[in-house]
Structures are given as C-alpha cells and as structure tokens.
Amino acid sequence: MPPYTPDWAEPQGEESLWRAAERYLVEKPLESLAAGDVVLFRMRDGAVAKHLGILTGPESFIHAYSGHGVVENALTPPWHRRIVASFGFDLGG
C-alpha cells in the first residue's frame, strides 16, 4: 500500500486498506481482540478506514503517528470506538 494523503481513497469511497488486509490476513470478530491482532480504524464516521495498528495487549497498541514516529498508545475509548475490523495472521503454514 502506498502512503496515503488526507483524502486518500475517500472521493471513491474505496476501502483500499481493508481489502489489502483481507488479502493477506484473516479477519476476526471484534469481540475477540487479542495481542498481536491488526486493527483497522475509521478516523471519522462515514470516512474510509485508513489507519491501522497492532495490539500489544488489551489496552494498548502500536501504530505510526504522523510527526511522532512509531509509538505505543493506550487503547482509550476514543481509539477503541474507531476500530472497524480486526485481523490475525494465518499461522497454518
């Protein structure tokens, strides 16, 4: 996936990042979030999902944060309510 611009994929309404995750990962129910899961965020209601992170525990995640680098943040309620999909890795070989 290329880096995105602020309006990346929004004019077309394309869920580009979600489709890419579906190609390479296994979608999981949101009710079963666990450390190591890749979570996809929708930053605004009605916008395409274009941010992701990796859960490091039930209350924290790692993500790239513009202007700050790659950081670990608490999975606070504002972040948690933006999660729209969760993916795991297929370890079946």
Buried (B, 14 or more C-beta within 10 A) or exposed (E): EEEBEEEBBBEEEEBBBBEEBEEEBBBBEEEEBEEEBBBBBBEEEEEBBBBBBBBBEEEBBEBEEEEEEEEEBEBEEEBBEBBBBBBBEEEEE
